[in-house]
Amino acid sequence: METTSNQTPPKTWLVESILVTLFCCLPFGIAGIVNAAKVESKFQSGDIQGSNEAAANAKKWTTIGFWGGLAIAVIYIIISVIIYLGKFR
């Protein structure tokens, strides 16, 4: 294991994961939160590689949740507009 004395911990993605959970996509956001919670503890225990992997996983699930939630919202808006415009025919 590498020493943590002169290194900074990787980005945890915790805030972003919480926001994705609240506003975009619950399952992917929760996966992001779980991985984000592991980053700091693994880093403090000296597991630099594990900390980096947890950060990468947190980023992956947070990003998937954000873009997935955004795509679903756009599709919902498009379908709503089509249905609304269809009422006038």
C-alpha positions as CSV (number, residue, x, y, z in Angstrom):
1,M,0.0,0.0,0.0
2,E,1.1,3.5,-0.7
3,T,1.6,6.2,2.0
4,T,-1.1,8.9,2.4
5,S,1.1,11.5,4.1
6,N,1.7,13.7,1.1
7,Q,-1.3,12.8,-1.1
8,T,-4.7,14.3,-1.3
9,P,-7.8,12.1,-1.4
10,P,-9.6,11.7,-4.8
11,K,-12.9,13.5,-5.4
12,T,-15.7,11.7,-3.5
13,W,-18.6,12.7,-5.7
14,L,-20.9,12.6,-2.6
15,V,-22.7,15.9,-3.2
16,E,-23.3,15.1,-6.9
17,S,-24.5,11.6,-6.0
18,I,-27.0,13.0,-3.5
19,L,-28.3,15.6,-6.0
20,V,-28.7,12.9,-8.7
21,T,-30.6,10.7,-6.2
22,L,-32.9,13.6,-5.3
23,F,-33.5,15.0,-8.7
24,C,-32.7,12.5,-11.4
25,C,-32.5,8.8,-10.9
26,L,-32.8,7.1,-7.5
27,P,-31.1,3.7,-8.1
28,F,-28.0,5.1,-9.8
29,G,-27.8,7.9,-7.3
30,I,-27.8,5.4,-4.4
31,A,-25.0,3.4,-6.1
32,G,-23.1,6.6,-6.4
33,I,-23.6,7.5,-2.7
34,V,-22.5,4.0,-1.6
35,N,-19.3,4.3,-3.6
36,A,-18.7,7.9,-2.6
37,A,-18.9,7.0,1.0
38,K,-16.1,4.4,0.6
39,V,-13.6,6.9,-0.9
40,E,-12.6,8.8,2.2
41,S,-12.4,5.7,4.5
42,K,-10.3,3.7,2.1
43,F,-8.0,6.6,1.6
44,Q,-7.6,7.1,5.4
45,S,-6.8,3.4,5.8
46,G,-4.1,3.7,3.3
47,D,-5.8,1.9,0.4
48,I,-5.1,4.4,-2.3
49,Q,-6.0,2.1,-5.2
50,G,-9.3,1.1,-3.5
51,S,-10.0,4.8,-2.9
52,N,-9.4,5.7,-6.5
53,E,-11.6,2.7,-7.7
54,A,-14.4,3.8,-5.4
55,A,-14.1,7.4,-6.7
56,A,-14.2,6.1,-10.3
57,N,-17.3,4.0,-9.5
58,A,-19.0,6.9,-7.8
59,K,-18.3,9.1,-10.8
60,K,-19.6,6.4,-13.2
61,W,-22.9,5.8,-11.4
62,T,-23.5,9.5,-10.7
63,T,-22.9,10.3,-14.4
64,I,-25.1,7.5,-15.6
65,G,-27.8,8.6,-13.2
66,F,-27.6,12.2,-14.3
67,W,-27.7,11.6,-18.1
68,G,-30.3,8.8,-17.7
69,G,-32.5,11.1,-15.7
70,L,-32.1,13.9,-18.1
71,A,-32.9,11.6,-21.1
72,I,-36.1,10.4,-19.4
73,A,-37.1,14.0,-18.6
74,V,-36.6,15.0,-22.2
75,I,-38.5,12.0,-23.5
76,Y,-41.4,12.8,-21.1
77,I,-41.5,16.4,-22.3
78,I,-41.6,15.4,-25.9
79,I,-44.3,12.8,-25.4
80,S,-46.3,15.4,-23.3
81,V,-46.1,18.0,-26.1
82,I,-47.1,15.5,-28.7
83,I,-50.1,14.4,-26.7
84,Y,-51.1,18.0,-26.0
85,L,-50.8,19.0,-29.6
86,G,-52.8,15.9,-30.6
87,K,-55.8,17.2,-28.7
88,F,-56.2,20.0,-31.1
89,R,-56.7,17.9,-34.3
